[in-house]
Amino acid sequence: MKTGVYPGSFDPVTLGHVDIIERGLKIVDKLVVGILNNSAKTPMFSLDERIRLMKTACEPYGERVEIVAFSGLLVDFLKEQDSTKVIRGLRAVTDFEYELQMAQANRSLYPEMETIFLTTRAEYAYISSTVVKDVLRNGGDVSHFVPSSTLEMLYKFRR
Ligand code: PNS
């Protein structure tokens, strides 16, 4: 059974993330969504809130998707999950430099691993967690940025 890891901050999960999860499930049997618990970053949504939003968004995929929090190095998390495959989404060429650096740094730490890049659907290319947070902070409508199943929870969690 092939297990892949899809890591990120997911602050909060967007339609773009879910698109990558769906695509990832076409190439691995099981996908572990690793939600970073990083004390250096101050997220808008707490780890628990990010997990709950992601769990709700991934309900349609049942047991093929597991949501797990992680801290520390991604390569250590990968080993813990008994996986050698990281899945990351690319929205535009602007994502590439950062992603390439991260993939190469990770591979230098764990040569057996591969990073698989999947491209987001064009209509989601402009969506990011940062855009969602900015629109939320300014009282705008985010219903076309996030999974509909998470919308109510998102407004409840919003600070
Ligand atoms: O959604 P994001 O914030 O772009 O995800 C970034 C993430 C979580 C994949 C990255 O920050 C990460 O893997 N952090 C764990 C620390 C680590 O392993 N760093 C070394 C690789 S650059």
Backbone and ligand atoms as CSV (ligand in chain L), in Angstrom:
chain,resi,resn,atom,element,x,y,z
A,1,MET,N,N,0.839,-1.206,0.000
A,1,MET,CA,C,0.000,0.000,0.000
A,1,MET,C,C,0.875,1.258,0.000
A,2,LYS,N,N,0.599,2.145,-0.941
A,2,LYS,CA,C,1.381,3.378,-1.032
A,2,LYS,C,C,0.769,4.463,-0.151
A,3,THR,N,N,1.597,5.002,0.750
A,3,THR,CA,C,1.129,6.102,1.597
A,3,THR,C,C,1.876,7.369,1.231
A,4,GLY,N,N,1.134,8.451,1.041
A,4,GLY,CA,C,1.741,9.751,0.779
A,4,GLY,C,C,1.446,10.696,1.930
A,5,VAL,N,N,2.300,11.702,2.067
A,5,VAL,CA,C,2.090,12.713,3.106
A,5,VAL,C,C,1.882,14.060,2.429
A,6,TYR,N,N,0.816,14.729,2.789
A,6,TYR,CA,C,0.540,16.071,2.265
A,6,TYR,C,C,0.672,17.044,3.445
A,7,PRO,N,N,1.828,17.720,3.544
A,7,PRO,CA,C,2.056,18.583,4.704
A,7,PRO,C,C,1.697,20.042,4.423
A,8,GLY,N,N,1.375,20.762,5.483
A,8,GLY,CA,C,1.112,22.193,5.324
A,8,GLY,C,C,0.644,22.812,6.619
A,9,SER,N,N,0.433,24.130,6.547
A,9,SER,CA,C,-0.081,24.830,7.724
A,9,SER,C,C,-1.608,24.758,7.750
A,10,PHE,N,N,-2.200,24.775,6.570
A,10,PHE,CA,C,-3.653,24.675,6.421
A,10,PHE,C,C,-4.384,25.632,7.379
A,11,ASP,N,N,-4.034,26.897,7.242
A,11,ASP,CA,C,-4.555,27.930,8.163
A,11,ASP,C,C,-5.398,28.960,7.409
A,12,PRO,N,N,-6.577,28.599,6.940
A,12,PRO,CA,C,-7.321,27.335,7.037
A,12,PRO,C,C,-7.257,26.571,5.711
A,13,VAL,N,N,-7.861,25.369,5.714
A,13,VAL,CA,C,-7.954,24.560,4.498
A,13,VAL,C,C,-8.785,25.306,3.449
A,14,THR,N,N,-8.333,25.263,2.187
A,14,THR,CA,C,-9.036,25.940,1.093
A,14,THR,C,C,-9.498,24.906,0.056
A,15,LEU,N,N,-10.257,25.384,-0.919
A,15,LEU,CA,C,-10.684,24.502,-2.022
A,15,LEU,C,C,-9.476,24.004,-2.805
A,16,GLY,N,N,-8.427,24.832,-2.868
A,16,GLY,CA,C,-7.190,24.428,-3.556
A,16,GLY,C,C,-6.540,23.236,-2.865
A,17,HIS,N,N,-6.514,23.252,-1.542
A,17,HIS,CA,C,-5.951,22.119,-0.799
A,17,HIS,C,C,-6.753,20.840,-1.072
A,18,VAL,N,N,-8.070,20.983,-1.042
A,18,VAL,CA,C,-8.923,19.797,-1.239
A,18,VAL,C,C,-8.729,19.239,-2.657
A,19,ASP,N,N,-8.523,20.127,-3.606
A,19,ASP,CA,C,-8.258,19.706,-4.983
A,19,ASP,C,C,-6.974,18.861,-5.030
A,20,ILE,N,N,-5.956,19.294,-4.310
A,20,ILE,CA,C,-4.690,18.545,-4.277
A,20,ILE,C,C,-4.887,17.197,-3.571
A,21,ILE,N,N,-5.682,17.190,-2.507
A,21,ILE,CA,C,-5.961,15.930,-1.795
A,21,ILE,C,C,-6.641,14.933,-2.754
A,22,GLU,N,N,-7.628,15.423,-3.503
A,22,GLU,CA,C,-8.326,14.557,-4.470
A,22,GLU,C,C,-7.377,14.017,-5.527
A,23,ARG,N,N,-6.508,14.885,-6.024
A,23,ARG,CA,C,-5.536,14.443,-7.038
A,23,ARG,C,C,-4.534,13.462,-6.432
A,24,GLY,N,N,-4.115,13.746,-5.209
A,24,GLY,CA,C,-3.150,12.878,-4.521
A,24,GLY,C,C,-3.706,11.466,-4.353
A,25,LEU,N,N,-5.006,11.390,-4.086
A,25,LEU,CA,C,-5.626,10.073,-3.880
A,25,LEU,C,C,-5.658,9.229,-5.154
A,26,LYS,N,N,-5.371,9.860,-6.289
A,26,LYS,CA,C,-5.302,9.083,-7.539
A,26,LYS,C,C,-3.942,8.401,-7.678
A,27,ILE,N,N,-2.954,8.870,-6.897
A,27,ILE,CA,C,-1.616,8.264,-7.046
A,27,ILE,C,C,-1.118,7.525,-5.794
A,28,VAL,N,N,-1.773,7.727,-4.668
A,28,VAL,CA,C,-1.430,6.929,-3.487
A,28,VAL,C,C,-2.706,6.270,-2.954
A,29,ASP,N,N,-2.517,5.210,-2.171
A,29,ASP,CA,C,-3.697,4.518,-1.615
A,29,ASP,C,C,-4.220,5.258,-0.394
A,30,LYS,N,N,-3.248,5.792,0.368
A,30,LYS,CA,C,-3.636,6.496,1.592
A,30,LYS,C,C,-2.861,7.803,1.671
A,31,LEU,N,N,-3.550,8.851,2.096
A,31,LEU,CA,C,-2.898,10.147,2.202
A,31,LEU,C,C,-2.980,10.628,3.657
A,32,VAL,N,N,-1.801,10.903,4.219
A,32,VAL,CA,C,-1.755,11.470,5.566
A,32,VAL,C,C,-1.592,12.980,5.409
A,33,VAL,N,N,-2.581,13.736,5.852
A,33,VAL,CA,C,-2.480,15.193,5.803
A,33,VAL,C,C,-1.787,15.628,7.102
A,34,GLY,N,N,-0.580,16.141,6.958
A,34,GLY,CA,C,0.209,16.542,8.130
A,34,GLY,C,C,0.026,18.020,8.395
A,35,ILE,N,N,-0.563,18.350,9.527
A,35,ILE,CA,C,-0.819,19.758,9.845
A,35,ILE,C,C,0.265,20.251,10.791
A,36,LEU,N,N,1.008,21.250,10.326
A,36,LEU,CA,C,2.161,21.724,11.087
A,36,LEU,C,C,1.745,22.485,12.345
A,37,ASN,N,N,2.309,22.027,13.456
A,37,ASN,CA,C,2.119,22.729,14.727
A,37,ASN,C,C,3.433,23.449,15.000
A,38,ASN,N,N,3.496,24.683,14.573
A,38,ASN,CA,C,4.772,25.398,14.622
A,38,ASN,C,C,4.660,26.619,15.526
A,39,SER,N,N,5.378,26.579,16.633
A,39,SER,CA,C,5.239,27.683,17.588
A,39,SER,C,C,5.874,28.978,17.067
A,40,ALA,N,N,6.711,28.870,16.001
A,40,ALA,CA,C,7.340,30.073,15.449
A,40,ALA,C,C,6.350,30.904,14.631
A,41,LYS,N,N,5.319,30.226,14.097
A,41,LYS,CA,C,4.306,30.936,13.306
A,41,LYS,C,C,3.094,31.173,14.193
A,42,THR,N,N,2.439,32.320,14.020
A,42,THR,CA,C,1.201,32.536,14.771
A,42,THR,C,C,0.028,32.397,13.812
A,43,PRO,N,N,-0.619,31.245,13.837
A,43,PRO,CA,C,-1.724,31.039,12.897
A,43,PRO,C,C,-2.992,31.771,13.337
A,44,MET,N,N,-3.888,32.024,12.390
A,44,MET,CA,C,-5.179,32.621,12.738
A,44,MET,C,C,-6.039,31.573,13.447
A,45,PHE,N,N,-5.899,30.323,13.014
A,45,PHE,CA,C,-6.685,29.237,13.598
A,45,PHE,C,C,-5.758,28.324,14.410
A,46,SER,N,N,-6.235,27.945,15.588
A,46,SER,CA,C,-5.407,27.084,16.446
A,46,SER,C,C,-5.220,25.722,15.772
A,47,LEU,N,N,-4.280,24.955,16.286
A,47,LEU,CA,C,-4.032,23.625,15.715
A,47,LEU,C,C,-5.314,22.796,15.749
A,48,ASP,N,N,-6.003,22.839,16.878
A,48,ASP,CA,C,-7.230,22.062,17.028
A,48,ASP,C,C,-8.288,22.505,16.001
A,49,GLU,N,N,-8.389,23.819,15.790
A,49,GLU,CA,C,-9.355,24.324,14.803
A,49,GLU,C,C,-8.960,23.900,13.392
A,50,ARG,N,N,-7.683,23.973,13.087
A,50,ARG,CA,C,-7.222,23.579,11.740
A,50,ARG,C,C,-7.476,22.098,11.486
A,51,ILE,N,N,-7.292,21.292,12.540
A,51,ILE,CA,C,-7.552,19.852,12.417
A,51,ILE,C,C,-9.042,19.606,12.190
A,52,ARG,N,N,-9.862,20.300,12.968
A,52,ARG,CA,C,-11.313,20.077,12.836
A,52,ARG,C,C,-11.836,20.505,11.462
A,53,LEU,N,N,-11.301,21.627,10.968
A,53,LEU,CA,C,-11.703,22.090,9.626
A,53,LEU,C,C,-11.276,21.072,8.563
A,54,MET,N,N,-10.036,20.593,8.683
A,54,MET,CA,C,-9.524,19.633,7.692
A,54,MET,C,C,-10.299,18.318,7.766
A,55,LYS,N,N,-10.597,17.854,8.976
A,55,LYS,CA,C,-11.350,16.594,9.120
A,55,LYS,C,C,-12.719,16.725,8.442
A,56,THR,N,N,-13.344,17.873,8.629
A,56,THR,CA,C,-14.663,18.093,8.024
A,56,THR,C,C,-14.533,18.112,6.502
A,57,ALA,N,N,-13.512,18.807,6.000
A,57,ALA,CA,C,-13.318,18.904,4.544
A,57,ALA,C,C,-13.027,17.539,3.925
A,58,CYS,N,N,-12.397,16.654,4.699
A,58,CYS,CA,C,-11.971,15.350,4.150
A,58,CYS,C,C,-12.954,14.217,4.430
A,59,GLU,N,N,-14.072,14.532,5.049
A,59,GLU,CA,C,-15.061,13.484,5.347
A,59,GLU,C,C,-15.421,12.635,4.124
A,60,PRO,N,N,-15.586,13.251,2.933
A,60,PRO,CA,C,-15.968,12.438,1.768
A,60,PRO,C,C,-14.956,11.348,1.397
A,61,TYR,N,N,-13.731,11.456,1.839
A,61,TYR,CA,C,-12.704,10.481,1.417
A,61,TYR,C,C,-12.534,9.332,2.406
A,62,GLY,N,N,-13.277,9.358,3.493
A,62,GLY,CA,C,-13.279,8.254,4.462
A,62,GLY,C,C,-11.905,7.930,4.993
A,63,GLU,N,N,-11.628,6.620,5.081
A,63,GLU,CA,C,-10.394,6.177,5.740
A,63,GLU,C,C,-9.146,6.328,4.881
A,64,ARG,N,N,-9.331,6.731,3.635
A,64,ARG,CA,C,-8.140,6.894,2.767
A,64,ARG,C,C,-7.352,8.148,3.147
A,65,VAL,N,N,-7.988,9.043,3.911
A,65,VAL,CA,C,-7.288,10.259,4.338
A,65,VAL,C,C,-7.242,10.295,5.863
A,66,GLU,N,N,-6.046,10.525,6.375
A,66,GLU,CA,C,-5.886,10.635,7.831
A,66,GLU,C,C,-5.303,12.013,8.138
A,67,ILE,N,N,-5.805,12.664,9.162
A,67,ILE,CA,C,-5.325,13.993,9.521
A,67,ILE,C,C,-4.463,13.849,10.778
A,68,VAL,N,N,-3.215,14.260,10.680
A,68,VAL,CA,C,-2.290,14.096,11.807
A,68,VAL,C,C,-1.503,15.390,12.005
A,69,ALA,N,N,-1.394,15.848,13.244
A,69,ALA,CA,C,-0.583,17.041,13.529
A,69,ALA,C,C,0.876,16.628,13.614
A,70,PHE,N,N,1.773,17.527,13.186
A,70,PHE,CA,C,3.192,17.227,13.379
A,70,PHE,C,C,3.956,18.485,13.732
A,71,SER,N,N,5.084,18.274,14.421
A,71,SER,CA,C,5.985,19.395,14.677
A,71,SER,C,C,7.388,18.872,14.384
A,72,GLY,N,N,8.329,19.764,14.269
A,72,GLY,CA,C,9.688,19.328,13.924
A,72,GLY,C,C,9.828,19.157,12.430
A,73,LEU,N,N,10.766,18.300,12.046
A,73,LEU,CA,C,11.093,18.153,10.630
A,73,LEU,C,C,10.086,17.286,9.884
A,74,LEU,N,N,9.794,17.715,8.665
A,74,LEU,CA,C,8.903,16.942,7.807
A,74,LEU,C,C,9.478,15.547,7.537
A,75,VAL,N,N,10.787,15.466,7.339
A,75,VAL,CA,C,11.378,14.148,7.020
A,75,VAL,C,C,11.191,13.165,8.186
A,76,ASP,N,N,11.219,13.670,9.410
A,76,ASP,CA,C,11.001,12.782,10.567
A,76,ASP,C,C,9.546,12.313,10.610
A,77,PHE,N,N,8.656,13.235,10.272
A,77,PHE,CA,C,7.228,12.890,10.227
A,77,PHE,C,C,6.982,11.829,9.140
A,78,LEU,N,N,7.653,12.014,8.022
A,78,LEU,CA,C,7.538,11.078,6.905
A,78,LEU,C,C,7.948,9.663,7.349
A,79,LYS,N,N,9.064,9.596,8.054
A,79,LYS,CA,C,9.544,8.294,8.539
A,79,LYS,C,C,8.557,7.694,9.541
A,80,GLU,N,N,8.045,8.543,10.419
A,80,GLU,CA,C,7.049,8.089,11.408
A,80,GLU,C,C,5.829,7.476,10.713
A,81,GLN,N,N,5.464,8.086,9.586
A,81,GLN,CA,C,4.278,7.623,8.855
A,81,GLN,C,C,4.611,6.484,7.893
A,82,ASP,N,N,5.878,6.063,7.893
A,82,ASP,CA,C,6.310,4.972,7.026
A,82,ASP,C,C,6.052,5.291,5.553
A,83,SER,N,N,6.380,6.524,5.186
A,83,SER,CA,C,6.153,6.970,3.811
A,83,SER,C,C,7.431,7.591,3.263
A,84,THR,N,N,7.560,7.562,1.926
A,84,THR,CA,C,8.702,8.242,1.289
A,84,THR,C,C,8.200,9.275,0.283
A,85,LYS,N,N,6.885,9.526,0.301
A,85,LYS,CA,C,6.310,10.412,-0.713
A,85,LYS,C,C,5.631,11.627,-0.106
A,86,VAL,N,N,6.143,12.797,-0.479
A,86,VAL,CA,C,5.510,14.039,-0.058
A,86,VAL,C,C,4.756,14.609,-1.247
A,87,ILE,N,N,3.552,15.045,-1.013
A,87,ILE,CA,C,2.766,15.671,-2.074
A,87,ILE,C,C,2.627,17.150,-1.765
A,88,ARG,N,N,2.904,17.987,-2.759
A,88,ARG,CA,C,2.735,19.429,-2.597
A,88,ARG,C,C,2.027,19.968,-3.839
A,89,GLY,N,N,1.261,21.016,-3.641
A,89,GLY,CA,C,0.544,21.634,-4.748
A,89,GLY,C,C,1.316,22.824,-5.301
A,90,LEU,N,N,1.240,23.002,-6.609
A,90,LEU,CA,C,1.825,24.188,-7.243
A,90,LEU,C,C,0.694,24.955,-7.906
A,91,ARG,N,N,0.550,26.215,-7.494
A,91,ARG,CA,C,-0.506,27.038,-8.082
A,91,ARG,C,C,-0.003,27.795,-9.299
A,92,ALA,N,N,1.213,28.309,-9.177
A,92,ALA,CA,C,1.769,29.156,-10.236
A,92,ALA,C,C,3.278,29.061,-10.144
A,93,VAL,N,N,3.943,29.643,-11.115
A,93,VAL,CA,C,5.398,29.565,-11.156
A,93,VAL,C,C,6.019,30.245,-9.921
A,94,THR,N,N,5.301,31.169,-9.333
A,94,THR,CA,C,5.803,31.870,-8.139
A,94,THR,C,C,5.965,30.926,-6.942
A,95,ASP,N,N,5.244,29.833,-6.935
A,95,ASP,CA,C,5.389,28.856,-5.842
A,95,ASP,C,C,6.666,28.039,-6.009
A,96,PHE,N,N,7.159,27.997,-7.239
A,96,PHE,CA,C,8.152,26.985,-7.595
A,96,PHE,C,C,9.472,27.108,-6.831
A,97,GLU,N,N,9.966,28.343,-6.716
A,97,GLU,CA,C,11.294,28.525,-6.122
A,97,GLU,C,C,11.344,28.002,-4.672
A,98,TYR,N,N,10.334,28.398,-3.910
A,98,TYR,CA,C,10.226,27.976,-2.511
A,98,TYR,C,C,10.061,26.454,-2.426
A,99,GLU,N,N,9.218,25.921,-3.286
A,99,GLU,CA,C,8.946,24.476,-3.254
A,99,GLU,C,C,10.175,23.663,-3.643
A,100,LEU,N,N,10.901,24.162,-4.659
A,100,LEU,CA,C,12.099,23.456,-5.110
A,100,LEU,C,C,13.144,23.420,-3.992
A,101,GLN,N,N,13.323,24.556,-3.346
A,101,GLN,CA,C,14.297,24.651,-2.246
A,101,GLN,C,C,13.924,23.678,-1.118
A,102,MET,N,N,12.619,23.662,-0.802
A,102,MET,CA,C,12.166,22.796,0.287
A,102,MET,C,C,12.353,21.317,-0.087
A,103,ALA,N,N,12.000,20.983,-1.331
A,103,ALA,CA,C,12.124,19.589,-1.783
A,103,ALA,C,C,13.587,19.150,-1.748
A,104,GLN,N,N,14.473,20.044,-2.174
A,104,GLN,CA,C,15.894,19.670,-2.207
A,104,GLN,C,C,16.482,19.588,-0.803
A,105,ALA,N,N,16.063,20.511,0.066
A,105,ALA,CA,C,16.536,20.465,1.462
A,105,ALA,C,C,16.059,19.167,2.112
A,106,ASN,N,N,14.797,18.831,1.884
A,106,ASN,CA,C,14.253,17.602,2.471
A,106,ASN,C,C,14.985,16.370,1.949
A,107,ARG,N,N,15.272,16.363,0.640
A,107,ARG,CA,C,15.947,15.196,0.055
A,107,ARG,C,C,17.372,15.057,0.577
A,108,SER,N,N,17.991,16.218,0.883
A,108,SER,CA,C,19.356,16.134,1.431
A,108,SER,C,C,19.337,15.490,2.822
A,109,LEU,N,N,18.191,15.651,3.520
A,109,LEU,CA,C,18.061,15.069,4.851
A,109,LEU,C,C,17.594,13.610,4.809
A,110,TYR,N,N,16.887,13.266,3.717
A,110,TYR,CA,C,16.286,11.939,3.612
A,110,TYR,C,C,16.300,11.526,2.135
A,111,PRO,N,N,17.431,11.004,1.659
A,111,PRO,CA,C,17.605,10.749,0.229
A,111,PRO,C,C,16.581,9.780,-0.387
A,112,GLU,N,N,15.958,8.938,0.432
A,112,GLU,CA,C,14.996,7.961,-0.121
A,112,GLU,C,C,13.654,8.596,-0.489
A,113,MET,N,N,13.432,9.802,-0.083
A,113,MET,CA,C,12.108,10.405,-0.296
A,113,MET,C,C,11.980,11.094,-1.652
A,114,GLU,N,N,10.756,11.282,-2.085
A,114,GLU,CA,C,10.480,12.064,-3.288
A,114,GLU,C,C,9.390,13.078,-2.966
A,115,THR,N,N,9.486,14.243,-3.590
A,115,THR,CA,C,8.386,15.208,-3.507
A,115,THR,C,C,7.664,15.181,-4.843
A,116,ILE,N,N,6.375,14.980,-4.775
A,116,ILE,CA,C,5.556,14.924,-5.995
A,116,ILE,C,C,4.739,16.218,-6.052
A,117,PHE,N,N,4.918,16.964,-7.133
A,117,PHE,CA,C,4.183,18.226,-7.284
A,117,PHE,C,C,2.950,18.012,-8.143
A,118,LEU,N,N,1.834,18.460,-7.630
A,118,LEU,CA,C,0.591,18.386,-8.397
A,118,LEU,C,C,0.106,19.807,-8.652
A,119,THR,N,N,-0.396,20.027,-9.846
A,119,THR,CA,C,-0.848,21.397,-10.158
A,119,THR,C,C,-2.327,21.555,-9.815
A,120,THR,N,N,-2.596,22.685,-9.212
A,120,THR,CA,C,-3.964,23.015,-8.806
A,120,THR,C,C,-4.806,23.354,-10.039
A,121,ARG,N,N,-6.084,23.060,-9.956
A,121,ARG,CA,C,-7.005,23.477,-11.023
A,121,ARG,C,C,-6.903,24.986,-11.234
A,122,ALA,N,N,-6.932,25.411,-12.498
A,122,ALA,CA,C,-6.725,26.824,-12.837
A,122,ALA,C,C,-7.672,27.751,-12.061
A,123,GLU,N,N,-8.906,27.305,-11.873
A,123,GLU,CA,C,-9.870,28.205,-11.206
A,123,GLU,C,C,-9.573,28.396,-9.716
A,124,TYR,N,N,-8.672,27.577,-9.181
A,124,TYR,CA,C,-8.302,27.739,-7.768
A,124,TYR,C,C,-6.912,28.352,-7.610
A,125,ALA,N,N,-6.284,28.694,-8.727
A,125,ALA,CA,C,-4.872,29.088,-8.692
A,125,ALA,C,C,-4.610,30.320,-7.822
A,126,TYR,N,N,-5.585,31.189,-7.699
A,126,TYR,CA,C,-5.376,32.432,-6.931
A,126,TYR,C,C,-5.756,32.260,-5.458
A,127,ILE,N,N,-6.290,31.120,-5.101
A,127,ILE,CA,C,-6.754,30.931,-3.716
A,127,ILE,C,C,-5.601,30.488,-2.827
A,128,SER,N,N,-5.460,31.162,-1.696
A,128,SER,CA,C,-4.470,30.737,-0.706
A,128,SER,C,C,-5.062,30.975,0.675
A,129,SER,N,N,-4.483,30.343,1.682
A,129,SER,CA,C,-4.954,30.568,3.055
A,129,SER,C,C,-4.782,32.043,3.412
A,130,THR,N,N,-3.729,32.664,2.897
A,130,THR,CA,C,-3.482,34.077,3.198
A,130,THR,C,C,-4.620,34.953,2.660
A,131,VAL,N,N,-5.056,34.652,1.429
A,131,VAL,CA,C,-6.181,35.405,0.843
A,131,VAL,C,C,-7.436,35.190,1.694
A,132,VAL,N,N,-7.691,33.943,2.079
A,132,VAL,CA,C,-8.879,33.636,2.889
A,132,VAL,C,C,-8.849,34.447,4.188
A,133,LYS,N,N,-7.690,34.471,4.849
A,133,LYS,CA,C,-7.582,35.183,6.144
A,133,LYS,C,C,-7.790,36.677,5.958
A,134,ASP,N,N,-7.231,37.202,4.879
A,134,ASP,CA,C,-7.347,38.640,4.632
A,134,ASP,C,C,-8.810,39.026,4.374
A,135,VAL,N,N,-9.489,38.216,3.573
A,135,VAL,CA,C,-10.895,38.489,3.278
A,135,VAL,C,C,-11.721,38.338,4.560
A,136,LEU,N,N,-11.425,37.321,5.345
A,136,LEU,CA,C,-12.138,37.098,6.614
A,136,LEU,C,C,-11.961,38.285,7.564
A,137,ARG,N,N,-10.716,38.718,7.707
A,137,ARG,CA,C,-10.409,39.838,8.611
A,137,ARG,C,C,-11.170,41.100,8.230
A,138,ASN,N,N,-11.407,41.229,6.916
A,138,ASN,CA,C,-12.050,42.446,6.436
A,138,ASN,C,C,-13.538,42.258,6.161
A,139,GLY,N,N,-14.070,41.176,6.696
A,139,GLY,CA,C,-15.518,40.963,6.657
A,139,GLY,C,C,-16.077,40.555,5.308
A,140,GLY,N,N,-15.230,40.026,4.418
A,140,GLY,CA,C,-15.706,39.625,3.083
A,140,GLY,C,C,-16.231,38.199,3.044
A,141,ASP,N,N,-16.708,37.828,1.862
A,141,ASP,CA,C,-17.314,36.521,1.642
A,141,ASP,C,C,-16.240,35.526,1.182
A,142,VAL,N,N,-16.048,34.449,1.928
A,142,VAL,CA,C,-15.019,33.463,1.559
A,142,VAL,C,C,-15.642,32.157,1.058
A,143,SER,N,N,-16.951,32.195,0.776
A,143,SER,CA,C,-17.645,30.939,0.463
A,143,SER,C,C,-17.130,30.268,-0.814
A,144,HIS,N,N,-16.529,31.038,-1.716
A,144,HIS,CA,C,-16.002,30.418,-2.938
A,144,HIS,C,C,-14.506,30.076,-2.820
A,145,PHE,N,N,-13.966,30.212,-1.596
A,145,PHE,CA,C,-12.546,29.882,-1.372
A,145,PHE,C,C,-12.358,28.597,-0.564
A,146,VAL,N,N,-13.369,28.263,0.225
A,146,VAL,CA,C,-13.209,27.140,1.170
A,146,VAL,C,C,-14.297,26.090,0.941
A,147,PRO,N,N,-14.058,24.829,1.362
A,147,PRO,CA,C,-15.101,23.807,1.197
A,147,PRO,C,C,-16.382,24.234,1.922
A,148,SER,N,N,-17.525,24.030,1.261
A,148,SER,CA,C,-18.782,24.501,1.842
A,148,SER,C,C,-19.038,23.859,3.210
A,149,SER,N,N,-18.554,22.622,3.380
A,149,SER,CA,C,-18.777,21.930,4.656
A,149,SER,C,C,-18.057,22.624,5.823
A,150,THR,N,N,-17.055,23.440,5.526
A,150,THR,CA,C,-16.267,24.066,6.607
A,150,THR,C,C,-16.700,25.499,6.896
A,151,LEU,N,N,-17.566,26.038,6.046
A,151,LEU,CA,C,-17.856,27.473,6.100
A,151,LEU,C,C,-18.418,27.932,7.456
A,152,GLU,N,N,-19.406,27.189,7.928
A,152,GLU,CA,C,-20.053,27.571,9.189
A,152,GLU,C,C,-19.046,27.530,10.349
A,153,MET,N,N,-18.260,26.458,10.366
A,153,MET,CA,C,-17.240,26.282,11.413
A,153,MET,C,C,-16.202,27.403,11.350
A,154,LEU,N,N,-15.861,27.772,10.125
A,154,LEU,CA,C,-14.845,28.803,9.910
A,154,LEU,C,C,-15.305,30.138,10.509
A,155,TYR,N,N,-16.551,30.488,10.253
A,155,TYR,CA,C,-17.081,31.746,10.795
A,155,TYR,C,C,-17.166,31.677,12.323
A,156,LYS,N,N,-17.472,30.496,12.836
A,156,LYS,CA,C,-17.553,30.324,14.300
A,156,LYS,C,C,-16.174,30.478,14.939
A,157,PHE,N,N,-15.155,29.940,14.282
A,157,PHE,CA,C,-13.796,29.973,14.823
A,157,PHE,C,C,-13.114,31.331,14.639
A,158,ARG,N,N,-13.631,32.095,13.690
A,158,ARG,CA,C,-12.972,33.323,13.267
A,158,ARG,C,C,-12.731,34.271,14.440
A,159,ARG,N,N,-11.502,34.844,14.463
A,159,ARG,CA,C,-11.232,35.776,15.570
A,159,ARG,C,C,-11.016,37.179,15.052
L,1,PNS,O1,O,1.465,25.295,3.885
L,1,PNS,P1,P,2.880,25.719,4.107
L,1,PNS,O2,O,2.958,26.650,5.291
L,1,PNS,O3,O,3.527,26.288,2.877
L,1,PNS,O4,O,3.693,24.382,4.509
L,1,PNS,C1,C,5.063,24.426,4.780
L,1,PNS,C2,C,5.550,23.110,5.414
L,1,PNS,C3,C,4.710,22.744,6.611
L,1,PNS,C4,C,5.446,21.996,4.389
L,1,PNS,C5,C,7.041,23.329,5.795
L,1,PNS,O5,O,7.159,24.500,6.512
L,1,PNS,C6,C,7.619,22.167,6.609
L,1,PNS,O6,O,7.762,21.079,6.125
L,1,PNS,N1,N,7.929,22.444,7.888
L,1,PNS,C7,C,8.497,21.482,8.790
L,1,PNS,C8,C,9.946,21.860,9.136
L,1,PNS,C9,C,10.922,21.292,8.128
L,1,PNS,O7,O,10.958,20.106,7.873
L,1,PNS,N2,N,11.773,22.166,7.560
L,1,PNS,C10,C,12.825,21.770,6.657
L,1,PNS,C11,C,12.370,21.729,5.221
L,1,PNS,S1,S,12.514,23.293,4.451
